[in-house]
């Protein structure tokens, strides 16, 4: 019984079970699933979703959302190229592109907190603004990645570098969320904003920082992804990446109303989506059915999460009595 109680307290338990079940299913139904080449393919799906989701988790826990993250993802490689073609060294161009992404997130946060506009409206407007900027800067044409720069091997050029970045970012963000004062402030801001403010937490500052973190990670993911595929494409990213990142976070147990969630859970959510998407391709299932499975996965994961919350409360009450 104590072992079962311990299992119910693992927040990522439901998504972990679903992910394992999906892996077993496609292992049985496809001989090509368990191969190094296919693992690399899954990693390529998972990495950008997991990186963007790590930032979205922080905002969702705050009770906010960033709909513009997908277009920050699209914009960042072209900002990098603007710096580079105007004579900046590649390292400086990388830093400048990431800094611009951070500033975009900061602007989102300030509009949300100072002007008190809902984050949904604020970031939706920013998304369309950034989409237009991308098309203007790129002339709606893809750009080849510069060659001869070893630093780009680290930023997505090497075979597994993008996925390694995802693992490192997930570890850092989970530590930030669960083991630092800022993480506690973030959870308090989403769980009880009035109580958090009355206890001395600068709620608006916490939100602005998390908006900046989300945009920074989205910009980094865009550079990593474009460098990996050897092309910076103005049609890459957008709402598609953003929705997959948010779906990963929600499937991983992050509450849309704020107050709770884990970055590891979001990573497992992205892994589940990657496994299902890859498995469909291997088994010949129509890609049109993926959204159906995505919807089922979200609903099933949320039902499991709610059930586990009820079990935790029930076992906790028994422990008290």
C-alpha positions, 0 to 999 in steps of 0.5 A, a space after each residue: 500500500 505504501 508503494 502504491 501511495 508513493 506511485 500516486 505522488 509521482 506527478 509524471 506517472 500518467 504520461 510516463 505510463 502512456 509513453 511506455 505503452 505507445 513505445 511497446 505498441 509500435 515496437 510490436 507493430 513495426 520492425 523498424 521502430 527499434 533502431 538507432 536511425 529511428 531513435 534519431 528521427 524521434 529525437 528530431 521531432 521531440 527536441 524543438 517541442 520539448 525546448 519550447 514546452 519548457 518555457 511554456 510550462 513556466 508561463 502556464 504555471 503562472 496562469 499565462 500563455 505565449 502564442 507568439 513563441 512559434 514565430 520567435 522560433 521562426 524569426 531567430 535564425 533570420 535575426 542571426 543572419 542579419 547580424 552575420 551578413 552585416 559583419 558580425 562574427 558568428 558567436 556575436 550573431 548568435 548572442 545577438 539573435 538570442 538577446 532579441 528573442 529575450 527582448 521580445 518576451 520582455 515586451 510581451 511580459 510588460 504589455 501583459 503586466 503594465 497595460 494588464 492586457 490578457 496574455 492570449 491577446 497580447 501574444 496573439 498580436 505579437 505572433 502576427 507581427 513577428 510573422 510579418 517581420 519574418 516574411 519581410 526580412 526573408 523575402 519569403 525565401 529560405 536561407 542556407 546555413 553558413 558553412 565553416 563555423 564550428 560553433 554551429 556544430 554545437 548549435 544544431 549542426 552535429 547529429 545529436 546536438 539539438 536533442 542534447 540541448 533539449 535534455 540539458 534545458 529540461 534539466 535546468 528548467 526543472 531544477 529552476 522550477 522545483 529547487 529554487 526560490 524563483 520556482 516557488 514564486 512562479 508556482 505561487 503566482 499561478 496558484 494564488 496570485 493575490 496571496 503571493 502578492 500579499 506575501 511579498 512576491 513581486 508577481 508581475 516581475 515573475 511573469 515578465 521573467 517567465 515571458 522572457 525565458 519562454 521567448 529565449 528558449 523558443 529563439 534558441 530552438 529555432 536556431 537549433 532546428 534550422 541549423 540541423 536541417 541546414 536551412 532557415 525557412 520562413 515557413 518553419 515553426 509558427 503556430 504549429 510548433 507553439 501548439 505542439 509545445 503547449 500540447 506537450 505541456 498539457 499532456 505532461 500534467 501542466 494545469 492550464 489554469 496555473 499553479 502546477 506542472 513539471 518540465 519533465 512532464 512536458 518533455 515526456 509529453 513531447 516524447 509521446 507525440 514524437 513516438 506516435 508521429 513516428 510510429 504512424 509513419 512507420 506503420 503507414 497510418 494516414 497523417 490525418 489521423 495524428 490529430 485524432 490521436 493527439 486529442 485522445 492523448 490529451 484527454 486521456 492524460 488529463 483524465 489520468 492526472 485528475 484521477 491521480 490527484 483524487 487518489 493523492 488526496 484520498 491517501 493523504 486523508 487516510 494518512 492524517 486520520 
